[in-house]
Each structure stands twice: as C-alpha cells, then as structure tokens.
Amino acid sequence: MIQNERQYKVTQTKLRELEQAAVNINPPDPNLHPRQVLSQKNSYNKLIDRLKQEIAEYEELKSGRIETLQIDDINDLPIALIKARIALGMTQKELAEKIGTQEQQIQRYEADRYGAISFDRLMKVAVALGMSLQGSMEIAIANHKLD
C-alpha cells in the first residue's frame, strides 16, 4: 500500500521501468524456451497490474471522494487509519503534529501497520483523524465453556 507522496512517485517510476522491461522481452531471447518467455511476461504483467492497483487506490484516496472505509475485521483498523489520513489529505508530518510526536514515529507506526502502538496512542491517532467507528463485535461463545 502506498502511504505517502514519496512512495507514490517511486511506485510510478517502478511501474514505468517494469512496463519498459516487459516491452523489451520482445523479441524473446533465442536461448530461452517459449515457456520461459511466457512465464517472464506473466510475471511482469502481474507486477504491473499490482502497481497499477496500488497507484489507483492511492489516487482514489487522495481525490477526497472516499468518505467511508469498510472494516470487516479488527485487523482492518490499521489500514483504515492509514487510508483515512490519506483521504483527508493529511501528511504523516501533519498527523504527527496533531498527536504531539515526530513524523518519523508516524512513518514507523504505518510501516508496522500500527502493530507496536499503545491503545491510548491508537485512540489519539483515530481522534486526530476525526474517525468514528460503528459496528458490532461477535463473541465466540462456542469456544467458551460454561461451568
């Protein structure tokens, strides 16, 4: 997932490089078996498609048209925080200033998908992003024995 403008630009450059490399496969190396050439093309195309999807997602978030993020599982929350920041047009530096920390700390949080953050700090991030959360929580009663 692209998280900032620097990554966006790097991804765009990488996409152009991969597209050029895919074009350069033709004509194929005469020393390669046709299956190897096909496999190479498929690999390039998969990478190209993935980068295009990441770029499109980032551009959609940056457009400001997204108002709601779907969270189907508690594990979706970290990505939703990152997406919310991007959708608000807020930089990592601006978020850091809002919660009283350094930009590098936000970069670390996001790189780690908020895995090493305290609940209190996570709540500060959510409040700074103006997020509200609605939903329900299922209790796995089948796994809980009653005595």
DATAMO-V724793 format. One record per pair of residues at least 6 apart in sequence whose ideal C-beta (glycine too) atoms are under 6 Angstrom apart, sorted by the first residue. I is the first residue (numbers start at 1). GAP is how many residues later the second one is. Records with the same first field share a line. If there is no record, write none. Layout:
I = GAP / GAP
//
This chain:
2 = 6 / 9 / 52 / 56
3 = 79 / 107
4 = 88
8 = 50
11 = 40 / 44
15 = 36
18 = 26 / 29 / 30
22 = 22
25 = 15 / 16
28 = 9
61 = 22 / 25 / 26
66 = 21
69 = 11 / 14
71 = 9
78 = 35 / 36
81 = 44
82 = 28
84 = 45 / 47
85 = 10 / 44
92 = 11 / 14 / 15
93 = 10
95 = 11
96 = 6 / 7 / 10
98 = 30
99 = 25 / 29
109 = 8
//
